[in-house]
Amino acid sequence: MKSEQADGLRWFKSTHSGGDGGECIEIAAEDTVVHIRDSKERTGPQLAFARDAWTGFVAGIAQNLPS
């Protein structure tokens, strides 16, 4: 993961995203909130989820991935 400090948050982007400007999101996790933003629009809108909700979302995706 690559990280960037901005707006007081430490943003992470997967190293699998490459540098060709493709579609990717960045994530910044705090104690109780997980922030999501578009890596191409860093000053644009962000989503914020309660950490428990984000954990449940990721777990649900993992359970539904093909084997």
C-alpha positions as CSV (number, residue, x, y, z in Angstrom):
1,M,0.0,0.0,0.0
2,K,1.1,3.5,-0.7
3,S,0.2,6.3,1.7
4,E,-0.2,10.1,1.5
5,Q,-0.8,12.6,4.3
6,A,-3.5,15.1,3.5
7,D,-6.2,17.0,5.4
8,G,-4.9,15.4,8.6
9,L,-5.6,11.9,7.3
10,R,-3.2,9.3,6.2
11,W,-4.5,8.0,2.8
12,F,-3.7,4.5,1.5
13,K,-4.0,3.2,-2.1
14,S,-3.3,-0.3,-3.1
15,T,0.1,-0.9,-4.8
16,H,-2.0,-3.1,-7.2
17,S,-3.6,0.1,-8.6
18,G,-0.6,0.9,-10.8
19,G,0.3,4.4,-12.0
20,D,-1.6,4.6,-15.3
21,G,-4.5,6.7,-13.9
22,G,-6.9,3.9,-13.8
23,E,-9.9,3.6,-11.5
24,C,-8.9,3.4,-7.9
25,I,-10.0,4.5,-4.5
26,E,-8.0,5.6,-1.4
27,I,-8.8,4.9,2.2
28,A,-8.0,6.7,5.4
29,A,-9.0,4.9,8.6
30,E,-9.5,6.7,12.0
31,D,-10.6,5.1,15.2
32,T,-14.3,5.1,14.5
33,V,-14.6,6.3,10.8
34,V,-13.2,5.1,7.5
35,H,-12.9,7.7,4.7
36,I,-13.0,6.8,1.0
37,R,-12.1,9.1,-1.9
38,D,-11.4,8.8,-5.7
39,S,-7.7,8.8,-6.2
40,K,-8.0,11.0,-9.3
41,E,-10.2,13.6,-7.4
42,R,-8.3,14.0,-4.1
43,T,-9.9,17.3,-3.4
44,G,-13.4,16.1,-4.4
45,P,-16.1,14.6,-2.3
46,Q,-15.4,11.8,0.2
47,L,-17.5,9.1,1.7
48,A,-17.3,8.3,5.4
49,F,-18.4,5.1,7.1
50,A,-18.6,4.0,10.7
51,R,-15.7,1.6,11.1
52,D,-18.0,-1.3,12.0
53,A,-20.1,-0.7,8.9
54,W,-17.0,-0.7,6.7
55,T,-15.7,-3.9,8.3
56,G,-19.0,-5.6,7.7
57,F,-19.0,-4.4,4.1
58,V,-15.5,-5.8,3.4
59,A,-16.3,-9.1,5.1
60,G,-19.4,-9.4,3.0
61,I,-17.4,-8.9,-0.2
62,A,-14.8,-11.4,0.9
63,Q,-17.5,-14.0,1.5
64,N,-19.0,-13.6,-2.0
65,L,-15.7,-13.7,-4.0
66,P,-15.5,-16.7,-6.3
67,S,-13.2,-19.5,-5.0
